[in-house]
Amino acid sequence: MAYSSSLFACGFILLLISISIPVLAVFYFETCSALLLDLCHFSSLIEMIWGCTSNIERIVQ
């Protein structure tokens, strides 16, 4: 009886792991895509500031 209950516990743990892996993968992907999106916004902001400063330098000269 103890053997079958430990086998059941092992199967239950494997089931939980197999359920949690895709959930964690989706969470990881969402986090990474949000970070990448923020990075893209940040780089475009830097490009915009860089463009403004180069325009101002051109006007001053």
PyMOL Python script that loads the backbone (N, CA, C, O; Angstrom):
from pymol import cmd

cmd.read_pdbstr("""\
ATOM      1  N   MET A   1       0.824  -1.204   0.000  1.00  0.00           N
ATOM      2  CA  MET A   1       0.000   0.000   0.000  1.00  0.00           C
ATOM      3  C   MET A   1       0.864   1.263   0.000  1.00  0.00           C
ATOM      4  O   MET A   1       0.559   2.233  -0.694  1.00  0.00           O
ATOM      5  N   ALA A   2       1.943   1.239   0.785  1.00  0.00           N
ATOM      6  CA  ALA A   2       2.821   2.409   0.853  1.00  0.00           C
ATOM      7  C   ALA A   2       3.485   2.654  -0.496  1.00  0.00           C
ATOM      8  O   ALA A   2       3.711   3.796  -0.895  1.00  0.00           O
ATOM      9  N   TYR A   3       3.794   1.563  -1.190  1.00  0.00           N
ATOM     10  CA  TYR A   3       4.436   1.699  -2.500  1.00  0.00           C
ATOM     11  C   TYR A   3       3.504   2.388  -3.494  1.00  0.00           C
ATOM     12  O   TYR A   3       3.937   3.260  -4.247  1.00  0.00           O
ATOM     13  N   SER A   4       2.230   2.002  -3.500  1.00  0.00           N
ATOM     14  CA  SER A   4       1.293   2.589  -4.456  1.00  0.00           C
ATOM     15  C   SER A   4       1.011   4.055  -4.128  1.00  0.00           C
ATOM     16  O   SER A   4       0.814   4.863  -5.036  1.00  0.00           O
ATOM     17  N   SER A   5       0.990   4.407  -2.840  1.00  0.00           N
ATOM     18  CA  SER A   5       0.749   5.810  -2.494  1.00  0.00           C
ATOM     19  C   SER A   5       1.955   6.681  -2.854  1.00  0.00           C
ATOM     20  O   SER A   5       1.787   7.828  -3.271  1.00  0.00           O
ATOM     21  N   SER A   6       3.163   6.147  -2.696  1.00  0.00           N
ATOM     22  CA  SER A   6       4.340   6.928  -3.094  1.00  0.00           C
ATOM     23  C   SER A   6       4.399   7.048  -4.611  1.00  0.00           C
ATOM     24  O   SER A   6       4.826   8.075  -5.138  1.00  0.00           O
ATOM     25  N   LEU A   7       3.971   6.002  -5.311  1.00  0.00           N
ATOM     26  CA  LEU A   7       3.898   6.053  -6.768  1.00  0.00           C
ATOM     27  C   LEU A   7       2.871   7.087  -7.209  1.00  0.00           C
ATOM     28  O   LEU A   7       3.088   7.826  -8.169  1.00  0.00           O
ATOM     29  N   PHE A   8       1.744   7.129  -6.491  1.00  0.00           N
ATOM     30  CA  PHE A   8       0.702   8.112  -6.794  1.00  0.00           C
ATOM     31  C   PHE A   8       1.222   9.525  -6.549  1.00  0.00           C
ATOM     32  O   PHE A   8       0.969  10.431  -7.342  1.00  0.00           O
ATOM     33  N   ALA A   9       1.954   9.711  -5.443  1.00  0.00           N
ATOM     34  CA  ALA A   9       2.511  11.031  -5.132  1.00  0.00           C
ATOM     35  C   ALA A   9       3.511  11.447  -6.203  1.00  0.00           C
ATOM     36  O   ALA A   9       3.546  12.609  -6.610  1.00  0.00           O
ATOM     37  N   CYS A  10       4.319  10.502  -6.656  1.00  0.00           N
ATOM     38  CA  CYS A  10       5.297  10.800  -7.701  1.00  0.00           C
ATOM     39  C   CYS A  10       4.588  11.186  -8.996  1.00  0.00           C
ATOM     40  O   CYS A  10       4.995  12.137  -9.664  1.00  0.00           O
ATOM     41  N   GLY A  11       3.544  10.467  -9.354  1.00  0.00           N
ATOM     42  CA  GLY A  11       2.772  10.791 -10.549  1.00  0.00           C
ATOM     43  C   GLY A  11       2.086  12.135 -10.435  1.00  0.00           C
ATOM     44  O   GLY A  11       2.011  12.890 -11.404  1.00  0.00           O
ATOM     45  N   PHE A  12       1.582  12.432  -9.232  1.00  0.00           N
ATOM     46  CA  PHE A  12       0.908  13.714  -9.007  1.00  0.00           C
ATOM     47  C   PHE A  12       1.895  14.873  -9.142  1.00  0.00           C
ATOM     48  O   PHE A  12       1.569  15.907  -9.725  1.00  0.00           O
ATOM     49  N   ILE A  13       3.100  14.697  -8.602  1.00  0.00           N
ATOM     50  CA  ILE A  13       4.135  15.732  -8.704  1.00  0.00           C
ATOM     51  C   ILE A  13       4.535  15.931 -10.166  1.00  0.00           C
ATOM     52  O   ILE A  13       4.706  17.063 -10.617  1.00  0.00           O
ATOM     53  N   LEU A  14       4.683  14.830 -10.905  1.00  0.00           N
ATOM     54  CA  LEU A  14       5.005  14.933 -12.331  1.00  0.00           C
ATOM     55  C   LEU A  14       3.896  15.644 -13.094  1.00  0.00           C
ATOM     56  O   LEU A  14       4.165  16.417 -14.013  1.00  0.00           O
ATOM     57  N   LEU A  15       2.641  15.380 -12.710  1.00  0.00           N
ATOM     58  CA  LEU A  15       1.509  16.049 -13.351  1.00  0.00           C
ATOM     59  C   LEU A  15       1.553  17.548 -13.071  1.00  0.00           C
ATOM     60  O   LEU A  15       1.342  18.357 -13.975  1.00  0.00           O
ATOM     61  N   LEU A  16       1.827  17.918 -11.821  1.00  0.00           N
ATOM     62  CA  LEU A  16       1.927  19.341 -11.469  1.00  0.00           C
ATOM     63  C   LEU A  16       3.054  20.014 -12.242  1.00  0.00           C
ATOM     64  O   LEU A  16       2.901  21.138 -12.720  1.00  0.00           O
ATOM     65  N   ILE A  17       4.182  19.327 -12.363  1.00  0.00           N
ATOM     66  CA  ILE A  17       5.320  19.895 -13.098  1.00  0.00           C
ATOM     67  C   ILE A  17       4.959  20.081 -14.567  1.00  0.00           C
ATOM     68  O   ILE A  17       5.279  21.111 -15.161  1.00  0.00           O
ATOM     69  N   SER A  18       4.292  19.083 -15.155  1.00  0.00           N
ATOM     70  CA  SER A  18       3.938  19.178 -16.574  1.00  0.00           C
ATOM     71  C   SER A  18       2.897  20.265 -16.809  1.00  0.00           C
ATOM     72  O   SER A  18       2.848  20.844 -17.894  1.00  0.00           O
ATOM     73  N   ILE A  19       2.062  20.552 -15.809  1.00  0.00           N
ATOM     74  CA  ILE A  19       1.098  21.654 -15.944  1.00  0.00           C
ATOM     75  C   ILE A  19       1.802  22.995 -15.766  1.00  0.00           C
ATOM     76  O   ILE A  19       1.506  23.951 -16.483  1.00  0.00           O
ATOM     77  N   SER A  20       2.729  23.071 -14.817  1.00  0.00           N
ATOM     78  CA  SER A  20       3.340  24.364 -14.495  1.00  0.00           C
ATOM     79  C   SER A  20       4.374  24.803 -15.525  1.00  0.00           C
ATOM     80  O   SER A  20       4.627  26.001 -15.653  1.00  0.00           O
ATOM     81  N   ILE A  21       4.979  23.877 -16.264  1.00  0.00           N
ATOM     82  CA  ILE A  21       6.016  24.262 -17.236  1.00  0.00           C
ATOM     83  C   ILE A  21       5.465  25.175 -18.329  1.00  0.00           C
ATOM     84  O   ILE A  21       6.066  26.219 -18.582  1.00  0.00           O
ATOM     85  N   PRO A  22       4.333  24.833 -19.004  1.00  0.00           N
ATOM     86  CA  PRO A  22       3.821  25.778 -20.007  1.00  0.00           C
ATOM     87  C   PRO A  22       3.370  27.096 -19.409  1.00  0.00           C
ATOM     88  O   PRO A  22       3.528  28.143 -20.036  1.00  0.00           O
ATOM     89  N   VAL A  23       2.812  27.064 -18.210  1.00  0.00           N
ATOM     90  CA  VAL A  23       2.389  28.308 -17.554  1.00  0.00           C
ATOM     91  C   VAL A  23       3.598  29.196 -17.302  1.00  0.00           C
ATOM     92  O   VAL A  23       3.562  30.396 -17.574  1.00  0.00           O
ATOM     93  N   LEU A  24       4.672  28.603 -16.780  1.00  0.00           N
ATOM     94  CA  LEU A  24       5.900  29.357 -16.541  1.00  0.00           C
ATOM     95  C   LEU A  24       6.506  29.841 -17.848  1.00  0.00           C
ATOM     96  O   LEU A  24       7.045  30.945 -17.914  1.00  0.00           O
ATOM     97  N   ALA A  25       6.421  29.012 -18.898  1.00  0.00           N
ATOM     98  CA  ALA A  25       6.970  29.412 -20.192  1.00  0.00           C
ATOM     99  C   ALA A  25       6.213  30.613 -20.742  1.00  0.00           C
ATOM    100  O   ALA A  25       6.819  31.546 -21.269  1.00  0.00           O
ATOM    101  N   VAL A  26       4.882  30.590 -20.619  1.00  0.00           N
ATOM    102  CA  VAL A  26       4.072  31.717 -21.093  1.00  0.00           C
ATOM    103  C   VAL A  26       4.389  32.966 -20.283  1.00  0.00           C
ATOM    104  O   VAL A  26       4.531  34.051 -20.846  1.00  0.00           O
ATOM    105  N   PHE A  27       4.503  32.818 -18.948  1.00  0.00           N
ATOM    106  CA  PHE A  27       4.825  33.955 -18.084  1.00  0.00           C
ATOM    107  C   PHE A  27       6.190  34.530 -18.450  1.00  0.00           C
ATOM    108  O   PHE A  27       6.358  35.747 -18.523  1.00  0.00           O
ATOM    109  N   TYR A  28       7.168  33.643 -18.681  1.00  0.00           N
ATOM    110  CA  TYR A  28       8.518  34.069 -19.051  1.00  0.00           C
ATOM    111  C   TYR A  28       8.499  34.794 -20.390  1.00  0.00           C
ATOM    112  O   TYR A  28       9.160  35.820 -20.555  1.00  0.00           O
ATOM    113  N   PHE A  29       7.736  34.257 -21.355  1.00  0.00           N
ATOM    114  CA  PHE A  29       7.652  34.873 -22.673  1.00  0.00           C
ATOM    115  C   PHE A  29       6.994  36.244 -22.589  1.00  0.00           C
ATOM    116  O   PHE A  29       7.447  37.195 -23.226  1.00  0.00           O
ATOM    117  N   GLU A  30       5.916  36.346 -21.794  1.00  0.00           N
ATOM    118  CA  GLU A  30       5.231  37.630 -21.640  1.00  0.00           C
ATOM    119  C   GLU A  30       6.169  38.661 -21.017  1.00  0.00           C
ATOM    120  O   GLU A  30       6.224  39.807 -21.464  1.00  0.00           O
ATOM    121  N   THR A  31       6.909  38.251 -19.980  1.00  0.00           N
ATOM    122  CA  THR A  31       7.841  39.161 -19.318  1.00  0.00           C
ATOM    123  C   THR A  31       8.929  39.614 -20.281  1.00  0.00           C
ATOM    124  O   THR A  31       9.262  40.797 -20.342  1.00  0.00           O
ATOM    125  N   CYS A  32       9.481  38.663 -21.032  1.00  0.00           N
ATOM    126  CA  CYS A  32      10.549  39.007 -21.976  1.00  0.00           C
ATOM    127  C   CYS A  32      10.043  39.920 -23.076  1.00  0.00           C
ATOM    128  O   CYS A  32      10.728  40.868 -23.461  1.00  0.00           O
ATOM    129  N   SER A  33       8.839  39.643 -23.592  1.00  0.00           N
ATOM    130  CA  SER A  33       8.318  40.491 -24.666  1.00  0.00           C
ATOM    131  C   SER A  33       8.023  41.890 -24.142  1.00  0.00           C
ATOM    132  O   SER A  33       8.220  42.872 -24.856  1.00  0.00           O
ATOM    133  N   ALA A  34       7.548  41.992 -22.889  1.00  0.00           N
ATOM    134  CA  ALA A  34       7.312  43.315 -22.308  1.00  0.00           C
ATOM    135  C   ALA A  34       8.628  44.066 -22.140  1.00  0.00           C
ATOM    136  O   ALA A  34       8.705  45.264 -22.414  1.00  0.00           O
ATOM    137  N   LEU A  35       9.658  43.362 -21.692  1.00  0.00           N
ATOM    138  CA  LEU A  35      10.971  43.994 -21.540  1.00  0.00           C
ATOM    139  C   LEU A  35      11.526  44.430 -22.884  1.00  0.00           C
ATOM    140  O   LEU A  35      12.096  45.515 -23.001  1.00  0.00           O
ATOM    141  N   LEU A  36      11.363  43.584 -23.911  1.00  0.00           N
ATOM    142  CA  LEU A  36      11.846  43.938 -25.244  1.00  0.00           C
ATOM    143  C   LEU A  36      11.093  45.139 -25.789  1.00  0.00           C
ATOM    144  O   LEU A  36      11.681  46.007 -26.435  1.00  0.00           O
ATOM    145  N   LEU A  37       9.785  45.188 -25.526  1.00  0.00           N
ATOM    146  CA  LEU A  37       8.980  46.318 -25.979  1.00  0.00           C
ATOM    147  C   LEU A  37       9.455  47.595 -25.299  1.00  0.00           C
ATOM    148  O   LEU A  37       9.585  48.633 -25.949  1.00  0.00           O
ATOM    149  N   ASP A  38       9.719  47.527 -23.982  1.00  0.00           N
ATOM    150  CA  ASP A  38      10.230  48.691 -23.262  1.00  0.00           C
ATOM    151  C   ASP A  38      11.583  49.113 -23.822  1.00  0.00           C
ATOM    152  O   ASP A  38      11.863  50.305 -23.948  1.00  0.00           O
ATOM    153  N   LEU A  39      12.419  48.137 -24.158  1.00  0.00           N
ATOM    154  CA  LEU A  39      13.726  48.446 -24.727  1.00  0.00           C
ATOM    155  C   LEU A  39      13.584  49.145 -26.063  1.00  0.00           C
ATOM    156  O   LEU A  39      14.330  50.076 -26.366  1.00  0.00           O
ATOM    157  N   CYS A  40      12.612  48.689 -26.875  1.00  0.00           N
ATOM    158  CA  CYS A  40      12.390  49.327 -28.177  1.00  0.00           C
ATOM    159  C   CYS A  40      11.903  50.759 -27.988  1.00  0.00           C
ATOM    160  O   CYS A  40      12.350  51.667 -28.689  1.00  0.00           O
ATOM    161  N   HIS A  41      10.985  50.961 -27.038  1.00  0.00           N
ATOM    162  CA  HIS A  41      10.513  52.319 -26.758  1.00  0.00           C
ATOM    163  C   HIS A  41      11.666  53.194 -26.282  1.00  0.00           C
ATOM    164  O   HIS A  41      11.784  54.353 -26.680  1.00  0.00           O
ATOM    165  N   PHE A  42      12.516  52.626 -25.424  1.00  0.00           N
ATOM    166  CA  PHE A  42      13.641  53.368 -24.877  1.00  0.00           C
ATOM    167  C   PHE A  42      14.616  53.759 -25.978  1.00  0.00           C
ATOM    168  O   PHE A  42      15.100  54.891 -26.010  1.00  0.00           O
ATOM    169  N   SER A  43      14.905  52.820 -26.884  1.00  0.00           N
ATOM    170  CA  SER A  43      15.848  53.128 -27.966  1.00  0.00           C
ATOM    171  C   SER A  43      15.261  54.154 -28.922  1.00  0.00           C
ATOM    172  O   SER A  43      15.990  55.008 -29.427  1.00  0.00           O
ATOM    173  N   SER A  44      13.953  54.089 -29.183  1.00  0.00           N
ATOM    174  CA  SER A  44      13.345  55.087 -30.070  1.00  0.00           C
ATOM    175  C   SER A  44      13.329  56.456 -29.394  1.00  0.00           C
ATOM    176  O   SER A  44      13.458  57.483 -30.059  1.00  0.00           O
ATOM    177  N   LEU A  45      13.172  56.466 -28.070  1.00  0.00           N
ATOM    178  CA  LEU A  45      13.234  57.734 -27.331  1.00  0.00           C
ATOM    179  C   LEU A  45      14.632  58.334 -27.433  1.00  0.00           C
ATOM    180  O   LEU A  45      14.782  59.540 -27.625  1.00  0.00           O
ATOM    181  N   ILE A  46      15.656  57.489 -27.305  1.00  0.00           N
ATOM    182  CA  ILE A  46      17.040  57.963 -27.433  1.00  0.00           C
ATOM    183  C   ILE A  46      17.285  58.493 -28.844  1.00  0.00           C
ATOM    184  O   ILE A  46      17.927  59.529 -29.019  1.00  0.00           O
ATOM    185  N   GLU A  47      16.768  57.774 -29.860  1.00  0.00           N
ATOM    186  CA  GLU A  47      16.929  58.242 -31.244  1.00  0.00           C
ATOM    187  C   GLU A  47      16.233  59.579 -31.451  1.00  0.00           C
ATOM    188  O   GLU A  47      16.748  60.447 -32.156  1.00  0.00           O
ATOM    189  N   MET A  48      15.055  59.750 -30.835  1.00  0.00           N
ATOM    190  CA  MET A  48      14.323  61.003 -30.973  1.00  0.00           C
ATOM    191  C   MET A  48      15.104  62.153 -30.334  1.00  0.00           C
ATOM    192  O   MET A  48      15.222  63.231 -30.915  1.00  0.00           O
ATOM    193  N   ILE A  49      15.639  61.912 -29.126  1.00  0.00           N
ATOM    194  CA  ILE A  49      16.432  62.945 -28.445  1.00  0.00           C
ATOM    195  C   ILE A  49      17.683  63.255 -29.261  1.00  0.00           C
ATOM    196  O   ILE A  49      18.065  64.417 -29.401  1.00  0.00           O
ATOM    197  N   TRP A  50      18.329  62.200 -29.807  1.00  0.00           N
ATOM    198  CA  TRP A  50      19.535  62.376 -30.617  1.00  0.00           C
ATOM    199  C   TRP A  50      19.217  63.203 -31.857  1.00  0.00           C
ATOM    200  O   TRP A  50      19.986  64.089 -32.229  1.00  0.00           O
ATOM    201  N   GLY A  51      18.089  62.915 -32.496  1.00  0.00           N
ATOM    202  CA  GLY A  51      17.677  63.673 -33.675  1.00  0.00           C
ATOM    203  C   GLY A  51      17.392  65.124 -33.342  1.00  0.00           C
ATOM    204  O   GLY A  51      17.756  66.016 -34.109  1.00  0.00           O
ATOM    205  N   CYS A  52      16.742  65.378 -32.201  1.00  0.00           N
ATOM    206  CA  CYS A  52      16.447  66.753 -31.787  1.00  0.00           C
ATOM    207  C   CYS A  52      17.732  67.524 -31.524  1.00  0.00           C
ATOM    208  O   CYS A  52      17.862  68.678 -31.933  1.00  0.00           O
ATOM    209  N   THR A  53      18.683  66.891 -30.841  1.00  0.00           N
ATOM    210  CA  THR A  53      19.936  67.594 -30.535  1.00  0.00           C
ATOM    211  C   THR A  53      20.724  67.871 -31.803  1.00  0.00           C
ATOM    212  O   THR A  53      21.342  68.929 -31.920  1.00  0.00           O
ATOM    213  N   SER A  54      20.719  66.932 -32.767  1.00  0.00           N
ATOM    214  CA  SER A  54      21.446  67.182 -34.015  1.00  0.00           C
ATOM    215  C   SER A  54      20.760  68.281 -34.819  1.00  0.00           C
ATOM    216  O   SER A  54      21.434  69.068 -35.483  1.00  0.00           O
ATOM    217  N   ASN A  55      19.430  68.348 -34.771  1.00  0.00           N
ATOM    218  CA  ASN A  55      18.709  69.435 -35.447  1.00  0.00           C
ATOM    219  C   ASN A  55      19.039  70.778 -34.809  1.00  0.00           C
ATOM    220  O   ASN A  55      19.230  71.771 -35.511  1.00  0.00           O
ATOM    221  N   ILE A  56      19.107  70.812 -33.475  1.00  0.00           N
ATOM    222  CA  ILE A  56      19.430  72.058 -32.763  1.00  0.00           C
ATOM    223  C   ILE A  56      20.851  72.496 -33.112  1.00  0.00           C
ATOM    224  O   ILE A  56      21.101  73.682 -33.322  1.00  0.00           O
ATOM    225  N   GLU A  57      21.793  71.530 -33.173  1.00  0.00           N
ATOM    226  CA  GLU A  57      23.170  71.867 -33.541  1.00  0.00           C
ATOM    227  C   GLU A  57      23.231  72.420 -34.961  1.00  0.00           C
ATOM    228  O   GLU A  57      23.987  73.351 -35.237  1.00  0.00           O
ATOM    229  N   ARG A  58      22.437  71.847 -35.858  1.00  0.00           N
ATOM    230  CA  ARG A  58      22.402  72.333 -37.237  1.00  0.00           C
ATOM    231  C   ARG A  58      21.840  73.758 -37.294  1.00  0.00           C
ATOM    232  O   ARG A  58      22.326  74.594 -38.057  1.00  0.00           O
ATOM    233  N   ILE A  59      20.815  74.026 -36.481  1.00  0.00           N
ATOM    234  CA  ILE A  59      20.212  75.367 -36.461  1.00  0.00           C
ATOM    235  C   ILE A  59      21.204  76.381 -35.900  1.00  0.00           C
ATOM    236  O   ILE A  59      21.322  77.493 -36.413  1.00  0.00           O
ATOM    237  N   VAL A  60      21.922  75.987 -34.835  1.00  0.00           N
ATOM    238  CA  VAL A  60      22.874  76.892 -34.191  1.00  0.00           C
ATOM    239  C   VAL A  60      24.020  77.217 -35.149  1.00  0.00           C
ATOM    240  O   VAL A  60      24.478  78.358 -35.198  1.00  0.00           O
ATOM    241  N   GLN A  61      24.479  76.236 -35.901  1.00  0.00           N
ATOM    242  CA  GLN A  61      25.575  76.487 -36.845  1.00  0.00           C
ATOM    243  C   GLN A  61      25.028  77.273 -38.015  1.00  0.00           C
ATOM    244  O   GLN A  61      25.771  77.601 -38.940  1.00  0.00           O
TER     245      GLN A  61
END
""", "prot")
cmd.dss("prot")
cmd.show_as("cartoon", "prot")
cmd.util.cbc("prot")
cmd.orient("prot")
